[in-house]
Amino acid sequence: MADRYKTGEKAPENGKYEFDGLTNGSNSNPTEDEKHISLQSGETFPPLRSSKESAYWKKA
């Protein structure tokens, strides 16, 4: 399984990351636009924009 990163953690490397679920396990319907983010090494993984909920991210 690919590494998962949680809202608040730091990105280990530059790159594109994709949404991989909410940390509380509830269902969500993120827009296509918010399913993908670009981060630089050391930047913080954000919450899901539409719901402001903590999310899991994985390297795309």
N, C-alpha and C positions, 0 to 999 in steps of 0.2 A: 504494500500500500504506500502511496506517495506521502511525503511529509505533509502534515496539516499544521496550519498556523492560525492562531486565534487573535481576535480583536485585542489590541493592546500590546501584542508581541512585536518585536522588531524583525523586519525583513532580513534574511541572511545574505541575500544577493540581489543585484539589480535584475528586474525582469517583470514579466506579466504574470499575474495570479488570477485564479478564478474562484468564484464563490463555491463553497462546498458544504453548505448547510448552516443552520443556526446552532449556537452552542447549547441552547436550552432544548433542542430536539423538536421544537414546534415546526409546523409547516410554514413556508414563506413562498411568495411569488415575486422574486426580484425581477426587475425589468432587464431586458437584454443588455442595456447600457451599464447597469450596475453589477452585472455578473462578472465583469472583467475589470481589473485595476492594474495600473503600472506603478511600481514602487522602486525606489533606489535603496541600496543596501543601507540599513540602519533606520529607514522610515518605519513608522508604526502602522500596523494593519488596522484599517478603520472598521467601524460598525457598518452594517448594511444601511445605505443612505435613506431608503424609503421608510424603514421602520425604526432606525436608530438602535437596532438590537445587535448584540454581540454575535459575530459570525466566524465560521471556519473558512480558511482560504488555502488553496494549494497551487503549486507552480503550474502554469499553463504550458 
